Each structure stands twice: as C-alpha cells, then as structure tokens.
Amino acid sequence: MSEADRYMRKDVEVLGREQVFRGFFSMLKLTLRHKLFSGEWSEPIVRELFERGSCVGVLLYDPQHELLALAEQFRVGALADENSPWLYEVVAGMVEPGEELEEVARRESFEEAGLTPDRLLPICDYWVSPGGTNERMYLFCALLDLSKAGGIYGLDHEAEDIKLHIMPRAEAFARLDEGQCNNAATTISLMWLRMNHPHFV
C-alpha cells in the first residue's frame, strides 16, 4: 500500500458520543464505523475511550558530569507489579489547554525536580496505548547541571510524593537492562540517550 492509499481521519465516522464517567480522568463511549481494507465500511462498533490528552516527559541529563535524574513515585496502575508499584520515571505532566510543549517541560522539571533546563532536545512523540486511550506522550531531553540536584518534590494539592534520584549515566543504563525502568517513557528516553549521548558537547 502506498502512502496515497492509506486511510485517514475522513475514513472514520463517529455516529455517537456519550460521556460515561468524569472524575480525575474521563471515559467516553463512542459508536463509530470505519473503512475496511476491502474498501467496504464496517458495521457500527462501540468502543470506550479513556481520555487523557497530551503529556510531556522529560529526561534530565547532565552531559558534563555524565549524570541523569530519575523520579521515583507510587503509581496505582502498577499495583500488580511483582516487585513494587513505586516506579523509576522521567519527570512528566499533562498539557493544559493553551500550553506549549516546551513550557510544560520546563514547568514539570521545576515542580518535580526543582530544576530549570538549560536546553531542551526533542526525543519523539507516540500514542501511549491507542487501543483504549487518546493519551499522546511528547518526550524531551533536558540538558542541565545535576551535580547538586536531588531531594523530595511534588505538589501537595496533586498528592505528589516524588523522590529524585541522581545517578551516573552507566548506572541508569544498567537499571534499564535489569528491567527496573519498566515504563514506556523512561525506556524510550534511556534508549535514545544511549544512542545519542556521544554526540553531546
């Protein structure tokens, strides 16, 4: 199939939309149909959509001292983890209406690590789990001095309790290889850094 033959947004029809839950996040029930690869249209199907919107994740990296920072915090979605529901992560946060991505990256770096990036490098963006949620993650690498960083951070009104770990780059890569950084944003960011850090000046 050539790029010109790919189905696009126009090849989906949303027939019905109902909000079935609204709390910290929200859930929609959508009735839709879409083009099939045969060229026909599907029968109407019903899908629940977990609405999260866009997020920004930031890998904090100090190229001069070859250090990086990982945030450790409790995650309810990891309750079934055989080891611990406290995960090592990049700092991250939701994009509020009207915010620019780099603005969010700088805000979250300060709120979750007490740090202000000197420079932001885009890593990639991806759909987190498009079978059931519209969350899209935008990843950055923040270059900054981590030689005096560390501590406990987070916003009380968001029930955040975040411990910032500063570690040598090699230790972070070892944690990745040992399966300790078992969430997508952190895995992707560390793999990107492993490939790209020799090019930093």
Contact map, one row per residue, 1 for C-alpha under 8 A:
111011000000000000000000000000000000000000000000000000000000000000000000000000000000000000000000000000000000000000000000000000000000000000000000000000000000000000000000000000000000000000000000000000000
111111000000000000000000000000000000000000000000000000000000000000000000000000000000000000000000000000000000000000000000000000000000000000000000000000000000000000000000000000000000000000000000000000000
111111000000000000000000000000000000000000000000000000000000000000000000000000000000000000000000000000000000000000000000000000000000000000000000000000000000000000000000000000000000000000000000000000000
011111000000000000000000000000000000000000000000000000000000000000000000000000000000000000000000000000000000000000000000000000000000000000000000000000000000000000000000000000000000000000000000000000000
111111100000000000000000000000000000000000000000000000000000000000000000000000000000000000000000000000000000000000000000000000000000000000000000000000000000000000000000000000000000000000000000000000000
111111110000000000000000000000000000000000000000000000000000000000000000000000000000000000000000000000000000000000000000000000000000000000000000000000000000000000000000000000000000000000000000000000000
000011111110000000000000000000000010000000000000000000000000000000000000000000000000000000000000000000000000000000000000000000000000000000000000000000000000000000000000000000000000000000000000000000000
000001111111000000000000000000000000000000000000000000000000000000000000000000000000000000000000000000000000000000000000000000000000000000000000000000000000000000000000000000000000000000000000000000000
000000111111000000000000000000000000000000000000000000000000000000000000000000000000000000000000000000000000000000000000000000000000000000000000000000000000000000000000000000000000000000000000000000000
000000111111100000000000000000000000000000000000000000000000000000000000000000000000000000000000000000000000000000000000000000000000000000000000000000000000000000000000000000000000000000000000000000000
000000111111100000000000000000000110000000000000000000000000000000000000000000000000000000000000000000000000000000000000000000000000000000000000000000000000000000000000000000000000000000000000000000000
000000011111110000000000000000011110000000000000000000000000000000000000000000000000000000000000000000000000000000000000000000000000000000000000000000000000000000000000000000000000000000000000000000000
000000000111111000000000000000011100000000000000000000000000000000000000000000000000000000000000000000000000000000000000000000000000000000000000000000000000000000000000000000000000000000000000000000000
000000000001111110000000000001111000000000000000000000000000000000000000000000000000000000000000000000000000000000000000000000000000000000000000000000000000000000000000000000000000000000000000000000000
000000000000111110000000000001111000000000010000000000000000000000000000000000000000000000000000000000000000000000000000000000000000000000000000000000000000000000000000000000000000000000000000000000000
000000000000011111000000000001110000000000000000000000000000000000000000000000000000000000000000000000000000000000000000000000000000000000000000000000000000000000000000000000000000000000000000000000000
000000000000011111100000000111100000000000000000000000000000000000000000000000000000000000000000000000000000000000000000000000000000000000000000000000000000000000000000000000000000000000000000000000000
000000000000000111110000000111000000000000000000000000000000000000000000000000000000000000000000000000000000000000000000000000000000000000000000000000000000000000000000000000000000000000000000000000000
000000000000000011111100011110000000000000000000000000000000000000000000000000000000000000000000000000000000000000000000000000000000000000000000000000000000000000000000000000000000000000000000000000000
000000000000000001111100011110000000000000000000000000000000000000000000000000000000000000000000000000000000000000000000000000000000000000000000000000000000000000000000000000000000000000000000000000000
000000000000000000111110011100000000000000000000000000000000000000000000000000000000000000000000000000000000000000000000000000000000000000000000000000000000000000000000000000000000000000000000000000000
000000000000000000111111111000000000000000000000000000000000000000000000000000000000000000000000000000000000000000000000000000000000000000000000000000000000000000000000000000000000000000000000000000000
000000000000000000001111110000000000000000000000000000000000000000000000000000000000000000000000000000000000000000000000000000000000000000000000000000000000000000000000000000000000000000000000000000000
000000000000000000000111110000000000000000000000000000000000000000000000000000000000000000000000000000000000000000000000000000000000000000000000000000000000000000000000000000000000000000000000000000000
000000000000000000000111111000000000000000000000011100000000000000000000000000000000000000000000000000000000000000000000000000000000000000000000000000000000000000000000000000000000000000000000000000000
000000000000000000111111111100000000000000000000011100000000000000000000000000000000000000000000000000000000000000000000000000000000000000000000000000000000000000000000000000000000000000000000000000000
000000000000000000111100111110000000000000000001111000000000000000000000000000000000000000000000000000000000000000000000000000000000000000000000000000000000000000000000000000000000000000000000000000000
000000000000000011111000011111000000000000000001111000000000000000000000000000000000000000000000000000000000000000000000000000000000000000000000000000000000000000000000000000000000000000000000000000000
000000000000000011110000001111100000000000000111100000000000000000000000000000000000000000000000000000000000000000000000000000000000000000000000000000000000000000000000000000000000000000000000000000000
000000000000011111000000000111110000000000000111100000000000000000000000000000000000000000000000000000000000000000000000000000000000000000000000000000000000000000000000000000000000000000000000000000000
000000000000011110000000000011111000000000011110000000000000000000000000000000000000000000000000000000000000000000000000000000000000000000000000000000000000000000000000000000000000000000000000000000000
000000000001111100000000000001111100000000011100000000000000000000000000000000000000000000000000000000000000000000000000000000000000000000000000000000000000000000000000000000000000000000000000000000000
000000000001111000000000000000111110000011111000000000000000000000000000000000000000000000000000000000000000000000000000000000000000000000000000000000000000000000000000000000000000000000000000000000000
000000000011100000000000000000011111000011000000000000000000000000000000000000000000000000000000000000000000000000000000000000000000000000000000000000000000000000000000000000000000000000000000000000000
000000100011000000000000000000001111101111000000000000000000000000000000000000000000000000000000000000000000000000000000000000000000000000000000000000000000000000000000000000000000000000000000000000000
000000000000000000000000000000000111111111000000000000000000000000000000000000000000000000000000000000000000000000000000000000000000000000000000000000000000000000000000000000000000000000000000000000000
000000000000000000000000000000000011111100000000000000000000000000000000000000000000000000000000000000000000000000000000000000000000000000000000000000000000000000000000000000000000000000000000000000000
000000000000000000000000000000000001111100000000000000000000000000000000000000000000000000000000000000000000000000000000000000000000000000000000000000000000000000000000000000000000000000000000000000000
000000000000000000000000000000000011111110000000000000000000000000000000000000000000000000000000000000000000000000000000000000000000000000000000000000000000000000000000000000000000000000000000000000000
000000000000000000000000000000000011111111000000000000000000000000000000000000000000000000000000000000000000000000000000000000000000000000000000000000000000000000000000000000000000000000000000000000000
000000000000000000000000000000001111001111100000000000000000000000000000000000000000000000000000000000000000000000000000000000000000000000000000000000000000000000000000000000000000000000000000000000000
000000000000000000000000000000001111000111111000000000000000000000000000000000000000000000000000000000000000000000000000000000000000000000000000000000000000000000000000000000000000000000000000000000000
000000000000000000000000000000001000000011111000000000000000000000000000000000000000000000000000000000000000000000000000000000000000000000000000000000000000000000000000000000000000000000000000000000000
000000000000001000000000000000111000000001111100000000000000000000000000000000000000000000000000000000000000000000000000000000000000000000000000000000000000000000000000000000000000000000000000000000000
000000000000000000000000000000111000000001111110000000000000000000000000000000000000000000000000000000000000000000000000000000000000000000000000000000000000000000000000000000000000000000000000000000000
000000000000000000000000000011110000000000011111000000000000000000000000000000000000000000000000000000000000000000000000000000000000000000000000000000000000000000000000000000000000000000000000000000000
000000000000000000000000000011100000000000001111100000000000000000000000000000000000000000000000000000000000000000000000000000000001000000000000000000000000000000000000000000000000000000000000000000000
000000000000000000000000001111000000000000000111110000000000000000000000000000000000000000000000000000000000000000000000000000000001000000000000000000000000000000000000000000000000000000000000000000000
000000000000000000000000001111000000000000000011111000000000000000000000000000000000000000000000000000000000000000000000000000000001110000000000000000000000000000000000000000000000000000000000000000000
000000000000000000000000111100000000000000000001111100000000000000000000000000000000000000000000000000000000000000000000000000000001110000000000000000000000000000000000000000000000000000000000000000000
000000000000000000000000111100000000000000000000111110000000000000000000000000000000000000000000000000000000000000000000000000000000111000000000000000000000000000000000000000000000000000000000000000000
000000000000000000000000110000000000000000000000011111000000000000000000000000000000000000000000000000000000000000000000000000000000111000000000000000000000000000000000000000000000000000000000000000000
000000000000000000000000000000000000000000000000001111100000000000000000000000000000000000000110000000000000000000000000000000000000011100000000000000000000000000000000000000000000000000000000000000000
000000000000000000000000000000000000000000000000000111110000000000000000000000000000000000000110000000000000000000000000000000000000011111000000000000000000000000000000000000000000000000000000000000000
000000000000000000000000000000000000000000000000000011111000000000000000000000000000000000011110000000000000000000000000000000000000001111000000000000000000000000000000000000000000000000000000000000000
000000000000000000000000000000000000000000000000000001111100000000000000000000000000000000011110000010011000000000000000000000000000000011110000000000000000000000000000000000000000000000000000000000000
000000000000000000000000000000000000000000000000000000111110000000000000000000000000000001111000000000001000000000000000000000000000000011110000000000000000000000000000000000000000000010000000000000000
000000000000000000000000000000000000000000000000000000011111000000000000000000000000000001110000000000001000100000000000000000000000000000111100000000000000000000000000000000000000000000000000000000000
000000000000000000000000000000000000000000000000000000001111100000011100000000000000000001100000000000000000000000000000000000000000000000111100000000000000000000000000000000000000000001001100000000000
000000000000000000000000000000000000000000000000000000000111110000011100000000000000000001100000000000000000000000000000000000000000000000001111000000000000000000000000000000000000000000000000000000000
000000000000000000000000000000000000000000000000000000000011111001111000000000000000000000000000000000000000000000000000000000000000000000001111110000000000000000000000000000000000000000000000000000000
000000000000000000000000000000000000000000000000000000000001111111110000000000000000000000000000000000000000000000000000000000000000000000000011110000000000000000000000000000000000000000000000000000000
000000000000000000000000000000000000000000000000000000000000111111100000000000000000000000000000000000000000000000000000000000000000000000000011000000000000000000000000000000000000000000000000000010011
000000000000000000000000000000000000000000000000000000000000011111100000000000000000000000000000000000000000000000000000000000000000000000000000100000000000000000000000000000000000000000000000000000000
000000000000000000000000000000000000000000000000000000000000011111100000000000000000000000000000000000000000000000000000000000000000000000000000111000000000000000000000000000000000000000000000000000000
000000000000000000000000000000000000000000000000000000000000111111110000000000000000000000000000000000000000000000000000000000000000000000000000000000000000000000000001100000000000000000000000000000000
000000000000000000000000000000000000000000000000000000000000111111111000000000000000000000000000000000000000000000000000000000000000000000000000011000000000000000000111100000000000000000000000000000000
000000000000000000000000000000000000000000000000000000000011110001111100000000000000000000000000000000000000000000000000000000000000000000000000010000000000000000000111100100000000000000000000000000000
000000000000000000000000000000000000000000000000000000000011100000111110000000000000000001000000000000000000000000000000000000000000000000000000010000000000000000011110000000000000000000000000000000000
000000000000000000000000000000000000000000000000000000000011000000011111000000000000000111100000000000000000000000000000000000000000000000000000000000000000000000011100000000000000000000000000000000000
000000000000000000000000000000000000000000000000000000000000000000001111100000000000001111100000000000000000000110000000000000000000000000000000000000000000000001111000000000000000000000000000000000000
000000000000000000000000000000000000000000000000000000000000000000000111110000000000011110000000000000000000000000000000000000000000000000000000000000000000000001111000000000000000000000000000000000000
000000000000000000000000000000000000000000000000000000000000000000000011111000000000011110000000000000000000000000000000000000000000000000000000000000000000000111100000000000000000000000000000000000000
000000000000000000000000000000000000000000000000000000000000000000000001111100000000111000000000000000000000000000000000000000000000000000000000000000000000000010000000000000000000000000000000000000000
000000000000000000000000000000000000000000000000000000000000000000000000111111100000111000000000000000000000000000000000000000000000000000000000000000000000000000000000000000000000000000000000000000000
000000000000000000000000000000000000000000000000000000000000000000000000011111100000100000000000000000000000000000000000000000000000000000000000000000000000000000000000000000000000000000000000000000000
000000000000000000000000000000000000000000000000000000000000000000000000001111110000100000000000000000000000000000000000000000000000000000000000000000000000000000000000000000000000000000000000000000000
000000000000000000000000000000000000000000000000000000000000000000000000001111111001110000000000000000000000000000000000000000000000000000000000000000000000000000000000000000000000000000000000000000000
000000000000000000000000000000000000000000000000000000000000000000000000001111111001100000000000000000000000000000000000000000000000000000000000000000000000000000000000000000000000000000000000000000000
000000000000000000000000000000000000000000000000000000000000000000000000000011111100100000000000000000000000000000000000000000000000000000000000000000000000000000000000000000000000000000000000000000000
000000000000000000000000000000000000000000000000000000000000000000000000000001111111100000000000000000000000000000000000000000000000000000000000000000000000000000000000000000000000000000000000000000000
000000000000000000000000000000000000000000000000000000000000000000000000000000011111000000000000000000000000000000000000000000000000000000000000000000000000000000000000000000000000000000000000000000000
000000000000000000000000000000000000000000000000000000000000000000000000000000001111100000000000000000000000000000000000000000000000000000000000000000000000000000000000000000000000000000000000000000000
000000000000000000000000000000000000000000000000000000000000000000000000000001101111111000000000000000000000000000000000000000000000000000000000000000000000000000000000000000000000000000000000000000000
000000000000000000000000000000000000000000000000000000000000000000000000011111111011111000000000000000000000000000000000000000000000000000000000000000000000000000000000000000000000000000000000000000000
000000000000000000000000000000000000000000000000000000000000000000000001111001000001111100000000000000000000000000000000000000000000000000000000000000000000000000000000000000000000000000000000000000000
000000000000000000000000000000000000000000000000000000000000000000000011111000000001111110000000000000000000000000000000000000000000000000000000000000000000000000000000000000000001110000000000000000000
000000000000000000000000000000000000000000000000000000000000000000000111100000000000011111000000000000000000000000000000000000000000000000000000000000000000000000000000000000000001110001000000000000000
000000000000000000000000000000000000000000000000000000000000000000000111100000000000001111100000000000000000000000000000000000000000000000000000000000000000000000000000000000000000101011000000000000000
000000000000000000000000000000000000000000000000000000001111000000001110000000000000000111110000000000000000000000000000000000000000000000000000000000000000000000000000000000000000000011001000000000000
000000000000000000000000000000000000000000000000000000001111000000000110000000000000000011111000000000000001100110000000000000000000000000000000000000000000000000000000000000000000000000000000000000000
000000000000000000000000000000000000000000000000000000111100000000000000000000000000000001111100000000001001100000000000000000000000000000000000000000000000000000000000000000000000000000000000000000000
000000000000000000000000000000000000000000000000000000111000000000000000000000000000000000111110000000011001000000000000000000000000000000000000000000000000000000000000000000000000000000000000000000000
000000000000000000000000000000000000000000000000000011110000000000000000000000000000000000011111000000010000000000000000000000000000000000000000000000000000000000000000000000000000000000000000000000000
000000000000000000000000000000000000000000000000000011110000000000000000000000000000000000001111101110010000000000000000000000000000000000000000000000000000000000000000000000000000000000000000000000000
000000000000000000000000000000000000000000000000000000000000000000000000000000000000000000000111111000000000000000000000000000000000000000000000000000000000000000000000000000000000000000000000000000000
000000000000000000000000000000000000000000000000000000000000000000000000000000000000000000000011111000000000000000000000000000000000000000000000000000000000000000000000000000000000000000000000000000000
000000000000000000000000000000000000000000000000000000000000000000000000000000000000000000000001111100000000000000000000000000000000000000000000000000000000000000000000000000000000000000000000000000000
000000000000000000000000000000000000000000000000000000000000000000000000000000000000000000000011111110110000000000000000000000000000000000000000000000000000000000000000000000000000000000000000000000000
000000000000000000000000000000000000000000000000000000000000000000000000000000000000000000000010011111110000000000000000000000000000000000000000000000000000000000000000000000000000000000000000000000000
000000000000000000000000000000000000000000000000000000010000000000000000000000000000000000000010001111111000000000000000000000000000000001000000000000000000000000000000000000000000000000000000000000000
000000000000000000000000000000000000000000000000000000000000000000000000000000000000000000000000000111111100000000000001000000000000000000000000000000000000000000000000000000000000000000000000000000000
000000000000000000000000000000000000000000000000000000000000000000000000000000000000000000000000001111111110000000000000000000000000000000000000000000000000000000000000000000000000000000000000000000000
000000000000000000000000000000000000000000000000000000010000000000000000000000000000000000001110001111111111000000000000000000000000000000000000000000000000000000000000000000000000000000000000000000000
000000000000000000000000000000000000000000000000000000011100000000000000000000000000000000011000000011111111100000000000000000000000000000010000000000000000000000000000000000000000000000000000000000000
000000000000000000000000000000000000000000000000000000000000000000000000000000000000000000000000000001111111110000011000000000000000000000000000000000000000000000000000000000000000000000000000000000000
000000000000000000000000000000000000000000000000000000000000000000000000000000000000000000000000000000111111111000000000000000000000000000000000000000000000000000000000000000000000000000000000000000000
000000000000000000000000000000000000000000000000000000000000000000000000000000000000000000111000000000011111111110000000000000000000000000000000000000000000000000000000000000000000000000000000000000000
000000000000000000000000000000000000000000000000000000000100000000000000000000000000000000110000000000001111111111111000000000000000000000000000000000000000000000000000000000000000000000000000000000000
000000000000000000000000000000000000000000000000000000000000000000000000000000000000000000000000000000000111111111110000000000000000000000000000000000000000000000000000000000000000000000000000000000000
000000000000000000000000000000000000000000000000000000000000000000000000000000000000000000000000000000000011111111100000000000000000000000000000000000001110000000000000000000000000000000000000000000000
000000000000000000000000000000000000000000000000000000000000000000000010000000000000000000100000000000000001111111000000000000000000000000000000000000001110000001010000000000000000000000000000000000000
000000000000000000000000000000000000000000000000000000000000000000000010000000000000000000100000000000000001111111100000000000000000000000000000000011111100000000010000000000000000000000000000000000000
000000000000000000000000000000000000000000000000000000000000000000000000000000000000000000000000000000000000111111110000000000000000000000000000000000001000000000000000000000000000000000000000000000000
000000000000000000000000000000000000000000000000000000000000000000000000000000000000000000000000000000000000111011111000000000000000000000000000000010000000000000000000000000000000000000000000000000000
000000000000000000000000000000000000000000000000000000000000000000000000000000000000000000000000000000000100110001111100000000000000000000000001000000000000000000000000000000000000000000000000000000000
000000000000000000000000000000000000000000000000000000000000000000000000000000000000000000000000000000000100100000111111000000000000000000000111000000000000000000000000000000000000000000000000000000000
000000000000000000000000000000000000000000000000000000000000000000000000000000000000000000000000000000000000000000011111000000000000000000000111000000000000000000000000000000000000000000000000000000000
000000000000000000000000000000000000000000000000000000000000000000000000000000000000000000000000000000000000000000001111100000000000000000000111000000000000000000000000000000000000000000000000000000000
000000000000000000000000000000000000000000000000000000000000000000000000000000000000000000000000000001000000000000001111110000000000000000011110000000000000000000000000000000000000000000000000000000000
000000000000000000000000000000000000000000000000000000000000000000000000000000000000000000000000000000000000000000000011111000000000000000011110000000000000000000000000000000000000000000000000000000000
000000000000000000000000000000000000000000000000000000000000000000000000000000000000000000000000000000000000000000000001111100000000000000111000000000000000000000000000000000000000000000000000000000000
000000000000000000000000000000000000000000000000000000000000000000000000000000000000000000000000000000000000000000000000111110000000000001111000000000000000000000000000000000000000000000001001000000000
000000000000000000000000000000000000000000000000000000000000000000000000000000000000000000000000000000000000000000000000011111000000000001110000000000000000000000000000000000000000000000000000000000000
000000000000000000000000000000000000000000000000000000000000000000000000000000000000000000000000000000000000000000000000001111100000000111100000000000000000000000000000000000000000000000000000000000000
000000000000000000000000000000000000000000000000000000000000000000000000000000000000000000000000000000000000000000000000000111110000000111000000000000000000000000000000000000000000000000000000000000000
000000000000000000000000000000000000000000000000000000000000000000000000000000000000000000000000000000000000000000000000000011111100011110000000000000000000000000000000000000000000000000000000000000000
000000000000000000000000000000000000000000000000000000000000000000000000000000000000000000000000000000000000000000000000000001111100111110000000000000000000000000000000000000000000000100000000000000000
000000000000000000000000000000000000000000000000000000000000000000000000000000000000000000000000000000000000000000000000000000111111111000000000000000000000000000000000000000000000000000000000000000000
000000000000000000000000000000000000000000000000000000000000000000000000000000000000000000000000000000000000000000000000000000111111111000000000000000000000000000000000000000000000000000000000000000000
000000000000000000000000000000000000000000000000000000000000000000000000000000000000000000000000000000000000000000000000000000001111100000000000000000000000000000000000000000000000000000000000000000000
000000000000000000000000000000000000000000000011110000000000000000000000000000000000000000000000000000000000000000000000000000001111110000000000000000000000000000000000000000000000000000000000000000000
000000000000000000000000000000000000000000000000111100000000000000000000000000000000000000000000000000000000000000000000000000011111111000000000000000000000000000000000000000000000000000000000000000000
000000000000000000000000000000000000000000000000111111000000000000000000000000000000000000000000000000000000000000000000000000111101111100000000000000000000000000000000000000000000000000000000000000000
000000000000000000000000000000000000000000000000001111100000000000000000000000000000000000000000000000000000000000000000000000111100111110000000000000000000000000000000000000000000000000000000000000000
000000000000000000000000000000000000000000000000000011100000000000000000000000000000000000000000000000000000000000000000000011110000011111000000000000000000000000000000000000000000000000000000000000000
000000000000000000000000000000000000000000000000000001111000000000000000000000000000000000000000000000000000000000000000000011110000001111100000000000000000000000000000000000000000000010000000000000000
000000000000000000000000000000000000000000000000000001111000000000000000000000000000000000000000000010000000000000000000001111000000000111110000000000000000000000000000000000000000000000000000000000000
000000000000000000000000000000000000000000000000000000011110000000000000000000000000000000000000000000000000000000000000011110000000000011111000000000000000000000000000000000000000000010001000000000000
000000000000000000000000000000000000000000000000000000011110000000000000000000000000000000000000000000001000000000000001111100000000000001111100000000000000000000000000000000000000000000001000000000000
000000000000000000000000000000000000000000000000000000000111100000000000000000000000000000000000000000000000000000000001111000000000000000111110000000000000000000000000000000000000000000001000000000000
000000000000000000000000000000000000000000000000000000000111100000000000000000000000000000000000000000000000000000001111100000000000000000011111000000000000000000000000000000000000000000000000000000000
000000000000000000000000000000000000000000000000000000000001111000000000000000000000000000000000000000000000000000001111100000000000000000001111100000000000000000000000000000000000000000000000000000000
000000000000000000000000000000000000000000000000000000000001111000000000000000000000000000000000000000000000000000011110000000000000000000000111110000000000000000000000000000000000000000000000000000000
000000000000000000000000000000000000000000000000000000000000110110000000000000000000000000000000000000000000000000000000000000000000000000000011111110000000000000000000000000000000000000000000000000000
000000000000000000000000000000000000000000000000000000000000110010111000000000000000000000000000000000000000000000000000000000000000000000000001111110000000000000000100000000000000000000000000000000000
000000000000000000000000000000000000000000000000000000000000000010100000000000000000000000000000000000000000000000000000000000000000000000000000111110000000000000000000000000000000000000000000000000000
000000000000000000000000000000000000000000000000000000000000000000000000000000000000000000000000000000000000000000000000000000000000000000000000111111000000000000000000000000000000000000000000000000000
000000000000000000000000000000000000000000000000000000000000000000000000000000000000000000000000000000000000000010100000000000000000000000000000111111100000000000000100000000000000000000000000000000000
000000000000000000000000000000000000000000000000000000000000000000000000000000000000000000000000000000000000000010000000000000000000000000000000000111110000000000111100000000000000000000000000000000000
000000000000000000000000000000000000000000000000000000000000000000000000000000000000000000000000000000000000000010000000000000000000000000000000000011111000000000111000000000000000000000000000000000000
000000000000000000000000000000000000000000000000000000000000000000000000000000000000000000000000000000000000000010000000000000000000000000000000000001111100000011110000000000000000000000000000000000000
000000000000000000000000000000000000000000000000000000000000000000000000000000000000000000000000000000000000001111000000000000000000000000000000000000111110000111110000000000000000000000000000000000000
000000000000000000000000000000000000000000000000000000000000000000000000000000000000000000000000000000000000001110000000000000000000000000000000000000011111011111000000000000000000000000000000000000000
000000000000000000000000000000000000000000000000000000000000000000000000000000000000000000000000000000000000001100000000000000000000000000000000000000001111111110000000000000000000000000000000000000000
000000000000000000000000000000000000000000000000000000000000000000000000000000000000000000000000000000000000000000000000000000000000000000000000000000000111111110000000000000000000000000000000000000000
000000000000000000000000000000000000000000000000000000000000000000000000000000000000000000000000000000000000000000000000000000000000000000000000000000000011111100000000000000000000000000000000000000000
000000000000000000000000000000000000000000000000000000000000000000000000000000000000000000000000000000000000000000000000000000000000000000000000000000000111111100000000000000000000000000000000000000000
000000000000000000000000000000000000000000000000000000000000000000000000000000000000000000000000000000000000000000000000000000000000000000000000000000000111111110000000000000000000000000000000000000000
000000000000000000000000000000000000000000000000000000000000000000000000100000000000000000000000000000000000000000000000000000000000000000000000000000001111111111000000000000000000000000000000000000000
000000000000000000000000000000000000000000000000000000000000000000000000110000000000000000000000000000000000000000000000000000000000000000000000000000011111001111100000000000000000000000000000000000000
000000000000000000000000000000000000000000000000000000000000000000000011100000000000000000000000000000000000000100000000000000000000000000000000000000011100000111110000000000000000000000000000000000000
000000000000000000000000000000000000000000000000000000000000000000000011100000000000000000000000000000000000000000000000000000000000000000000000000001111000000011111000000000000000000000000000000000000
000000000000000000000000000000000000000000000000000000000000000000001111000000000000000000000000000000000000000110000000000000000000000000000000000001111000000001111100000000000000000000000000000000000
000000000000000000000000000000000000000000000000000000000000000000001111000000000000000000000000000000000000000000000000000000000000000000000000000001100000000000111110000000000000000000000000000000000
000000000000000000000000000000000000000000000000000000000000000000111100000000000000000000000000000000000000000000000000000000000000000000000000010011000000000000011111000000000000000000000000000000000
000000000000000000000000000000000000000000000000000000000000000000111000000000000000000000000000000000000000000000000000000000000000000000000000000000000000000000001111101100000000000000000000000000000
000000000000000000000000000000000000000000000000000000000000000001110000000000000000000000000000000000000000000000000000000000000000000000000000000000000000000000000111111100000000000000000000000000000
000000000000000000000000000000000000000000000000000000000000000001110000000000000000000000000000000000000000000000000000000000000000000000000000000000000000000000000011111110000000000000000000000000000
000000000000000000000000000000000000000000000000000000000000000000000000000000000000000000000000000000000000000000000000000000000000000000000000000000000000000000000001111111000000000000000000000000000
000000000000000000000000000000000000000000000000000000000000000000000000000000000000000000000000000000000000000000000000000000000000000000000000000000000000000000000011111111100000000000000000000000000
000000000000000000000000000000000000000000000000000000000000000000010000000000000000000000000000000000000000000000000000000000000000000000000000000000000000000000000011111111110000000000000100000000000
000000000000000000000000000000000000000000000000000000000000000000000000000000000000000000000000000000000000000000000000000000000000000000000000000000000000000000000000111111111000000000000100010000000
000000000000000000000000000000000000000000000000000000000000000000000000000000000000000000000000000000000000000000000000000000000000000000000000000000000000000000000000011111111100000000000000000000000
000000000000000000000000000000000000000000000000000000000000000000000000000000000000000000000000000000000000000000000000000000000000000000000000000000000000000000000000001111111111100000000000000000000
000000000000000000000000000000000000000000000000000000000000000000000000000000000000000000000000000000000000000000000000000000000000000000000000000000000000000000000000000111111111110000100100000000000
000000000000000000000000000000000000000000000000000000000000000000000000000000000000000000000000000000000000000000000000000000000000000000000000000000000000000000000000000011111111000000000000000000000
000000000000000000000000000000000000000000000000000000000000000000000000000000000000000000000000000000000000000000000000000000000000000000000000000000000000000000000000000001111111000000000000000000000
000000000000000000000000000000000000000000000000000000000000000000000000000000000000000000000000000000000000000000000000000000000000000000000000000000000000000000000000000000111111110000000000000000000
000000000000000000000000000000000000000000000000000000000000000000000000000000000000001100000000000000000000000000000000000000000000000000000000000000000000000000000000000000111111110000000000000000000
000000000000000000000000000000000000000000000000000000000000000000000000000000000000001110000000000000000000000000000000000000000000000000000000000000000000000000000000000000110011111001100000000000000
000000000000000000000000000000000000000000000000000000000000000000000000000000000000001100000000000000000000000000000000000000000000000000000000000000000000000000000000000000010011111101100000000000000
000000000000000000000000000000000000000000000000000000000000000000000000000000000000000010000000000000000000000000000000000000000000000000000000000000000000000000000000000000000000111111100000000000000
000000000000000000000000000000000000000000000000000000000000000000000000000000000000000000000000000000000000000000000000000000010000000000000000000000000000000000000000000000000000011111110000000000000
000000000000000000000000000000000000000000000000000000001000000000000000000000000000000011000000000000000000000000000000000000000000000010100000000000000000000000000000000000000000001111111000000000000
000000000000000000000000000000000000000000000000000000000010000000000000000000000000000111000000000000000000000000000000000000000000000000000000000000000000000000000000000000000000111111111100000000000
000000000000000000000000000000000000000000000000000000000000000000000000000000000000000000000000000000000000000000000000000000000000000000000000000000000000000000000000000000010000111111111110000000000
000000000000000000000000000000000000000000000000000000000000000000000000000000000000000000000000000000000000000000000000000000000000000000000000000000000000000000000000000000000000000111111111000000000
000000000000000000000000000000000000000000000000000000000010000000000000000000000000000001000000000000000000000000000000001000000000000000111000000000000000000000000000000000000000000011111111100000000
000000000000000000000000000000000000000000000000000000000010000000000000000000000000000000000000000000000000000000000000000000000000000000000000000000000000000000000000000110010000000001111111110000000
000000000000000000000000000000000000000000000000000000000000000000000000000000000000000000000000000000000000000000000000000000000000000000000000000000000000000000000000000000000000000000111111111000000
000000000000000000000000000000000000000000000000000000000000000000000000000000000000000000000000000000000000000000000000001000000000000000000000000000000000000000000000000000000000000000011111111100000
000000000000000000000000000000000000000000000000000000000000000000000000000000000000000000000000000000000000000000000000000000000000000000000000000000000000000000000000000000000000000000001111111110000
000000000000000000000000000000000000000000000000000000000000000000000000000000000000000000000000000000000000000000000000000000000000000000000000000000000000000000000000000010000000000000000111111110000
000000000000000000000000000000000000000000000000000000000000000000000000000000000000000000000000000000000000000000000000000000000000000000000000000000000000000000000000000000000000000000000011111111000
000000000000000000000000000000000000000000000000000000000000000000000000000000000000000000000000000000000000000000000000000000000000000000000000000000000000000000000000000000000000000000000001111111110
000000000000000000000000000000000000000000000000000000000000001000000000000000000000000000000000000000000000000000000000000000000000000000000000000000000000000000000000000000000000000000000000111111110
000000000000000000000000000000000000000000000000000000000000000000000000000000000000000000000000000000000000000000000000000000000000000000000000000000000000000000000000000000000000000000000000001111110
000000000000000000000000000000000000000000000000000000000000000000000000000000000000000000000000000000000000000000000000000000000000000000000000000000000000000000000000000000000000000000000000000111111
000000000000000000000000000000000000000000000000000000000000001000000000000000000000000000000000000000000000000000000000000000000000000000000000000000000000000000000000000000000000000000000000000111111
000000000000000000000000000000000000000000000000000000000000001000000000000000000000000000000000000000000000000000000000000000000000000000000000000000000000000000000000000000000000000000000000000000111
